[in-house]
Amino acid sequence: MLFTTSSFSAGDMRDRCGDDCYSYFFVCRAFAPLLERWGSLTEIAQPESRLEAALAAARRENIEAAHLSFLPLQTMHVAPGAINIAFPFWEFPDIPDYDVAGNPRNNWVSVSRGLSLILTACRFTRDAFVRAGVTTPIRVVTVPARQQYFDTPDWQPGQQVVIDCPAYHLRELPPAAAPPPPRGLGERARWTYKNRLRPYLPRRLDRCLAGASRAVLGRPPQPIAVETRLPFQATGPLRLEGVVYSTILNPFDLRKNWGLLTQAFLTALADNDDAMLVVKLAVSKTMTRAGLEAFFSHYQSLRLRHRCRLAVVSSFLDDQQMVELVRGSTYYLNASKAEGACLPLQDALAAGRPGIAPSHTALAEYVDDELAFVVPSRAEPTHWPWDAERRITTSWQRIDPRALAEQIRQSYQVARGDRPRYTAMAECARQRMEGLVSAHSVWPRLAEALRVIRQVPAGGPSWQPHATGRLVS
């Protein structure tokens, strides 16, 4: 028997998609049919209070049971005296080997010692654990893609796909007329901030600046009327036609590099009115407004004239609508600085939609010029995502913006004028993903990996968070 834990349950999916660790739920769901082949499967909500009781009940009935967590190591619950299996995603070449931010749960090397088995979606993540000296058994098992993507018809020039969802269609808006600046120095500063700077700032940053003003001046800043209406309004349905690029991202994830991605597309295909970029924002219900504000502010700050189309979708799309988004796409666009898999790109490739993407981190294991327009990148230092001190401890990849724009231009030309090359790339993408993420190719790897736990004693070492973060027997 397997007890699984993840970021949230199916009933929360619509409202919490985009929350921290949200993608782990979809990984858990993708594996569920294969895990049910292996044995009985039970999802445990609130594992801190319920997991150990469920494991104890299974033992009383002489049922072999294990815990499989689809969560980052710093948030998974390690059940004492039980077989604990982790499926972490990781996109950096190193893993934390100290108590980041003073929290022993952030020490992945220490937590790993209390696990019975670690599953990873790619060799890149496995190698990061091995380099850190982790000796826990590690097996690579890619995440299976749904069969609907493999069954998606090939993209055809002139096709149109309509999705019943609202979308924001972005066109550069002329700046609103502002009153002339006042004469006094303080008044001129406030006028400049209100009319020249504030419209392009996310609301959170504006609040921070207001707080700083209060701390420096000893008094709150002059009240500024807040315009609650977004500069763009959503309309529906969403029509996908022409050469369509799609991408799925969380606007609060710095790895996704969405500002550069948007600018590169608008620069590369500015004069092509048959080119379209659809940005699907993975944002929870509570963060939708802030995500849209951040995206719109960046877009307006670019001040780029363009005839190509840019659509932003923030509403939840169900499984069939996500398949339709891929069906309506010509390419999948990725400009990320680091990836632990990039499941949306794998889904698109499975559907025969080539990519425009870098070939680094986990992407290097399946992205090449046979199925994608590869974007050059180079390593640059960075910090752990949750480290408030931002100490330089690892690296990710810097994307070459000119090369990204050039690859987008080339992809457009191939879609419009080189059908044989596009078809060859699409066929290669399907075949590559068939061997990598189809259910029938993943199942033998998963079954072989889970055989390891048959050899693990249930009463092995367990990890407990405390001052030193050391292993506890």
C-alpha positions in Angstrom: 0.0 0.0 0.0 1.2 3.5 -0.8 0.1 6.6 1.1 0.7 9.8 -1.0 1.0 13.4 0.1 1.1 16.4 -2.1 0.5 20.2 -2.1 -3.3 20.1 -2.1 -6.3 17.9 -3.0 -8.3 17.8 -6.2 -11.1 19.9 -4.7 -8.6 22.8 -4.2 -7.1 22.7 -7.7 -9.2 25.4 -9.3 -8.5 28.0 -6.5 -5.0 27.0 -5.5 -3.3 26.4 -8.9 -0.3 28.7 -8.7 0.3 28.5 -5.0 3.7 27.3 -3.6 4.5 23.8 -4.8 1.3 23.7 -6.9 2.9 21.7 -9.7 3.5 18.8 -7.4 -0.2 18.1 -7.3 -0.2 17.6 -11.1 2.8 15.3 -10.8 1.0 13.2 -8.2 -2.1 13.0 -10.3 0.0 12.0 -13.4 1.5 9.1 -11.5 -1.7 7.9 -9.9 -2.8 5.4 -12.6 0.7 3.8 -12.7 0.9 3.7 -8.9 -2.4 1.9 -8.8 -0.9 -0.8 -11.0 1.7 -1.3 -8.3 -0.6 -1.4 -5.3 -3.3 0.2 -3.3 -3.1 4.0 -3.3 -4.5 6.3 -0.7 -4.1 10.1 -0.7 -3.5 11.7 2.8 -4.5 15.3 3.4 -2.8 17.1 6.4 0.0 14.5 6.7 1.3 16.1 9.9 -1.7 14.9 11.8 -3.0 11.9 9.8 -0.1 10.1 8.0 1.4 8.3 11.0 -2.0 7.1 12.1 -2.7 5.7 8.7 0.6 3.9 8.6 0.1 2.5 12.0 -3.4 1.2 11.1 -1.9 -0.5 8.0 0.8 -2.2 10.2 -1.8 -3.5 12.6 -3.5 -5.2 9.7 -0.2 -6.7 8.6 -0.3 -4.6 5.4 3.0 -3.4 3.9 2.8 0.3 3.6 5.0 3.2 2.5 4.8 7.0 2.2 5.4 8.6 -1.1 5.6 12.4 -1.0 5.2 14.7 -4.0 6.6 17.8 -2.2 9.9 19.7 -1.9 12.0 18.2 0.9 11.6 21.2 3.1 7.9 20.8 3.2 7.4 17.0 3.2 6.4 15.2 6.4 8.9 12.4 7.2 7.0 9.7 9.2 9.2 8.2 11.9 9.9 4.4 11.6 8.3 4.2 8.2 9.4 3.8 4.5 9.5 7.4 3.2 9.9 8.1 -0.5 10.4 11.6 -1.8 9.8 12.9 -5.4 11.5 16.3 -5.3 11.9 18.6 -8.3 15.2 20.5 -8.4 16.6 22.9 -11.0 20.0 23.9 -9.6 23.3 22.0 -10.0 23.7 22.0 -6.1 21.4 21.2 -3.3 21.4 23.0 0.1 23.7 21.4 2.6 23.2 23.8 5.5 20.2 25.2 7.4 19.2 27.9 4.9 17.6 30.9 6.7 18.3 29.1 10.0 15.7 26.4 9.2 17.0 22.8 9.4 14.2 21.6 7.2 15.9 23.6 4.4 19.0 21.4 4.6 18.2 18.9 1.9 21.3 16.8 2.5 20.3 16.3 6.1 16.7 15.5 5.2 17.7 13.1 2.5 19.5 10.9 5.0 16.2 10.0 6.7 14.6 8.8 3.5 14.3 5.3 2.1 14.3 6.3 -1.6 14.4 9.4 -3.7 12.8 9.6 -7.1 13.7 12.3 -9.6 12.2 13.4 -12.9 15.6 13.8 -14.5 19.3 12.8 -14.3 20.2 16.5 -13.7 18.4 16.4 -10.3 19.8 13.0 -9.4 23.3 14.2 -10.2 22.9 17.2 -7.9 22.0 14.9 -5.0 25.0 12.6 -5.8 27.4 15.5 -5.9 26.2 16.6 -2.5 27.1 13.2 -1.0 23.6 11.9 -0.6 23.8 8.1 -0.3 20.1 7.3 -0.2 19.0 5.2 -3.2 18.0 7.5 -6.1 16.1 6.5 -9.2 15.2 8.6 -12.2 11.5 8.2 -13.2 10.1 10.8 -15.7 6.6 12.1 -15.2 4.1 10.5 -17.6 2.3 12.8 -20.0 -1.4 12.2 -20.6 -2.3 10.2 -23.6 -4.5 13.1 -24.9 -1.4 15.0 -25.9 0.0 12.2 -27.9 -3.4 11.9 -29.7 -3.5 15.6 -30.6 -3.7 16.2 -34.3 -0.8 17.8 -36.1 -0.8 21.6 -36.4 -2.0 22.8 -39.8 -1.6 26.3 -41.3 -4.9 28.0 -41.4 -6.4 26.1 -38.5 -8.4 27.9 -35.9 -9.0 26.7 -32.3 -11.5 28.4 -30.1 -11.3 28.0 -26.3 -14.3 29.2 -24.2 -12.3 31.3 -21.7 -11.7 35.0 -21.2 -8.3 36.5 -22.2 -6.6 39.9 -22.0 -5.5 41.1 -25.5 -2.7 43.5 -25.0 -2.1 46.5 -27.2 0.1 49.4 -26.1 -2.0 52.0 -24.4 -1.1 55.7 -24.8 -0.1 57.3 -21.4 -3.0 59.1 -19.8 -2.7 62.9 -19.9 -1.3 64.3 -16.7 -1.6 67.8 -15.3 1.4 70.0 -15.5 4.0 69.6 -12.7 3.8 72.0 -9.8 6.6 74.4 -9.0 7.7 73.4 -5.4 10.5 70.8 -5.1 8.5 68.4 -2.9 5.3 68.8 -5.0 7.3 68.2 -8.2 8.8 65.0 -6.7 5.3 63.7 -5.7 4.0 64.6 -9.1 6.8 62.8 -10.9 6.3 59.7 -8.8 2.5 59.7 -9.3 2.5 60.4 -13.0 5.7 59.0 -14.3 6.8 56.1 -12.1 3.8 54.8 -10.1 1.7 53.6 -13.1 4.5 51.0 -13.9 5.0 49.7 -10.4 3.3 46.6 -8.9 1.0 47.6 -6.1 3.2 45.7 -3.5 6.3 47.8 -4.5 4.2 51.0 -4.3 3.2 50.1 -0.7 6.8 49.4 0.2 7.9 52.8 -1.1 5.1 54.5 0.8 6.4 52.8 4.0 9.9 53.9 3.3 8.7 57.5 2.8 7.0 57.4 6.1 10.1 56.1 7.8 12.4 58.8 6.2 10.1 61.8 6.4 8.4 60.9 9.7 5.0 61.3 8.1 2.9 59.4 5.6 3.2 60.5 1.9 0.4 62.6 0.4 -2.6 60.4 -0.4 -2.6 59.3 -4.0 -5.8 58.1 -5.6 -5.6 54.4 -6.5 -7.0 53.4 -9.8 -8.5 50.0 -9.3 -9.4 49.3 -12.9 -6.9 47.2 -14.8 -5.6 48.8 -18.0 -6.8 45.9 -20.0 -10.1 44.0 -19.8 -10.7 40.4 -20.5 -12.9 39.2 -23.4 -13.8 35.8 -24.7 -13.7 33.4 -26.3 -10.0 33.0 -27.0 -9.3 32.4 -30.7 -6.0 30.8 -31.7 -5.1 31.2 -35.4 -2.0 32.0 -37.4 1.4 31.1 -36.0 0.7 30.7 -32.3 3.2 30.5 -29.5 2.1 29.4 -26.0 3.8 29.4 -22.7 2.6 28.5 -19.1 4.3 30.2 -16.2 3.9 31.6 -12.7 4.6 35.3 -12.8 6.1 35.2 -9.3 8.7 32.6 -10.2 11.9 34.5 -11.1 13.2 31.4 -13.0 10.6 31.7 -15.7 12.1 34.9 -17.1 8.8 36.0 -18.5 9.8 39.7 -18.9 12.5 38.7 -21.3 10.3 36.2 -23.0 7.6 38.8 -23.7 10.0 41.4 -24.9 11.8 39.0 -27.2 8.5 37.9 -28.9 7.3 41.5 -29.4 10.7 42.5 -30.8 11.1 39.5 -33.1 7.6 39.5 -34.6 6.5 43.1 -34.2 5.3 43.5 -37.8 3.6 40.1 -38.2 -0.1 40.4 -37.5 -0.5 36.6 -38.0 1.8 35.8 -35.1 0.3 35.3 -31.6 1.7 34.6 -28.1 -0.6 33.2 -25.5 0.7 33.5 -21.9 -1.2 31.2 -19.5 -0.6 32.5 -16.0 -0.5 29.8 -13.3 -1.9 31.9 -10.5 -4.1 31.1 -7.6 -7.4 32.9 -7.1 -6.0 35.1 -4.4 -2.9 36.1 -6.4 -4.5 36.7 -9.8 -4.9 40.4 -9.5 -1.2 40.9 -8.4 0.0 38.7 -11.2 -1.9 40.6 -13.8 -0.7 43.9 -12.5 2.9 42.8 -12.6 2.5 41.6 -16.2 0.6 44.6 -17.4 3.1 47.0 -15.7 6.0 45.3 -17.4 4.3 45.3 -20.8 3.4 49.0 -20.7 7.0 49.8 -19.5 8.3 48.2 -22.8 6.4 50.8 -24.9 6.9 48.6 -28.0 4.7 49.2 -31.0 3.6 45.8 -32.5 1.1 44.3 -34.8 1.7 40.8 -33.5 -0.9 39.7 -30.9 -0.3 39.1 -27.2 -3.0 37.4 -25.1 -2.9 36.7 -21.4 -5.1 34.0 -19.8 -5.4 34.1 -16.0 -8.5 32.0 -15.5 -8.4 28.3 -14.6 -8.3 26.0 -17.6 -9.5 22.4 -17.2 -7.7 19.4 -18.6 -9.5 19.5 -21.9 -9.0 23.2 -22.3 -5.2 22.8 -21.7 -5.2 20.2 -24.4 -7.0 22.6 -26.7 -4.4 25.3 -25.9 -1.7 22.9 -27.1 -3.8 21.9 -30.2 -4.1 25.6 -31.1 -0.4 26.2 -30.7 2.3 26.0 -33.3 5.2 26.2 -30.8 5.9 26.1 -27.1 8.1 29.0 -25.9 10.4 28.7 -22.9 13.0 31.2 -21.7 13.6 29.8 -18.2 16.8 30.2 -16.3 16.5 26.8 -14.7 14.1 23.8 -15.0 13.6 20.6 -13.1 11.6 19.1 -16.0 9.2 21.7 -17.6 6.2 19.4 -17.9 4.2 21.9 -20.2 7.0 21.8 -22.7 7.0 18.0 -22.6 3.2 17.9 -23.1 3.6 20.2 -26.2 6.4 18.1 -27.6 4.2 15.0 -27.1 1.6 16.7 -29.2 4.0 17.4 -32.0 4.6 21.1 -31.2 8.3 22.0 -31.5 9.8 24.2 -28.9 11.8 27.4 -28.7 13.9 26.8 -25.5 17.3 26.7 -24.0 19.1 23.4 -23.5 20.3 23.6 -19.9 19.6 22.0 -16.5 16.9 19.3 -17.0 16.0 20.6 -20.5 19.4 19.5 -21.8 18.2 15.9 -21.5 15.6 16.2 -24.2 15.9 19.6 -26.0 18.1 19.8 -29.1 17.9 21.2 -32.6 16.0 18.2 -33.9 12.8 19.2 -32.1 13.5 22.8 -30.9 15.0 26.1 -31.8 17.7 26.1 -29.1 18.5 29.3 -27.3 22.1 29.8 -26.0 22.6 30.4 -22.3 25.5 30.6 -19.9 25.8 30.1 -16.1 25.5 32.9 -13.7 25.6 32.9 -9.9 22.4 33.0 -7.8 20.9 32.1 -4.4 18.4 29.5 -3.1 14.8 30.7 -3.8 13.9 30.8 -0.1 17.1 32.4 1.2 16.2 35.9 2.5 19.9 36.7 2.8 20.4 35.9 -0.9 23.8 34.4 -0.4 25.4 33.2 -3.6 25.4 29.5 -3.3 24.6 28.0 -6.7 24.0 29.0 -10.3 21.3 29.2 -13.0 21.4 30.2 -16.6 21.4 33.6 -18.3 19.5 33.7 -21.6 20.9 35.6 -24.5 18.0 38.0 -25.4 19.1 38.6 -29.0 19.5 34.9 -29.6 16.0 34.3 -28.2 14.5 36.9 -30.5 16.4 35.4 -33.5 15.2 31.9 -32.7 11.6 33.1 -32.5 12.0 34.8 -35.9 13.5 31.6 -37.4 10.7 29.5 -36.0 8.1 31.8 -37.5 9.8 31.6 -41.0 9.8 27.8 -40.7 6.1 27.6 -39.8 5.3 29.9 -42.7 7.7 28.7 -45.4 9.4 25.4 -44.6 6.7 22.8 -44.0 9.0 19.8 -44.4 11.3 21.1 -41.7 8.4 21.8 -39.3 6.9 18.4 -39.9 10.3 16.7 -39.3 10.7 18.6 -36.0 7.1 17.8 -34.9 7.6 14.1 -35.7 10.9 14.0 -33.8 9.2 15.7 -30.8 6.5 13.1 -30.7 8.9 10.2 -31.0 11.3 11.6 -28.3 8.5 12.0 -25.8 7.0 8.6 -26.6 10.2 7.1 -25.4 10.6 9.5 -22.5 7.2 10.3 -20.9 4.5 8.0 -22.4 2.9 5.8 -19.7 4.1 2.5 -21.3 7.7 3.8 -21.2 7.5 5.2 -17.7 5.9 2.2 -16.1 8.9 -0.2 -16.2 11.1 2.5 -14.6 8.6 3.2 -11.9 8.1 -0.5 -11.1 11.8 -1.1 -11.0 12.4 1.9 -8.7 9.7 0.8 -6.3 11.2 -2.6 -6.0 13.9 -0.9 -3.9 11.5 -0.4 -1.0 10.9 -4.1 -0.7 14.5 -4.3 0.6 14.3 -1.4 3.0 13.5 -2.1 6.7 10.5 -0.1 7.9 12.2 0.9 11.1 15.2 2.7 9.6 16.5 6.1 10.5 14.2 9.1 10.4 14.8 12.8 10.2 13.5 15.2 12.9 13.9 19.0 12.6 15.8 20.4 15.5 18.6 22.8 16.3 21.3 20.9 14.4 19.3 19.3 11.6 21.3 16.0 12.1 20.0 12.5 11.6 18.1 10.9 14.4 17.9 7.2 14.9 
